[in-house]
Amino acid sequence: MQAKQRLGPTLKEESKLIIEDLKSFQFKIDQLIIDLNQSNLFQHQLTFIQAQFILNEFLTRQKQLDKQALDYKQLQTLLDTTIID
């Protein structure tokens, strides 16, 4: 019981930080979608090379978000783990 009381504030603070990180992550995903929809990619005047360049930029951002998503998935698994002594 003492450990729970001692670690409670730390866990609560960490959970607040995780929630803020998740909100920031969601914002990045939303911003990527907005940026893609507002990009020049959908203009018919683009050459193939220009379109490919824009797509590569978005692909780079998307890959970074994929890596972060994996980290958050692993974090979720860790937080769902019950520790038994």
C-alpha positions, 0 to 999 in steps of 0.5 A: 500500500505504501508503494502505491501511495508513494508512486501515485503522484508520479504515475498521475503526473506521467499520465498527464504528460502522456495525454499531452503527448497524445494530443500533440500527436493527434494534432500532427496527424490532423495537420498532415491531413489538412496540409495534404488537402490544401497542397498544390498536389491536386492542381492539374498544372503540376508536372509529374516531378512536382507531384512526386516531390510533394508526395515524397514530403508528405510520405516523410512526415507520414513515416515519422508519424508511423514511428511515433504511433508504434511507440505509443502502441508499445507504451499502451502495451506497457501501461496495460501490463500488470506487475505481480510480485 
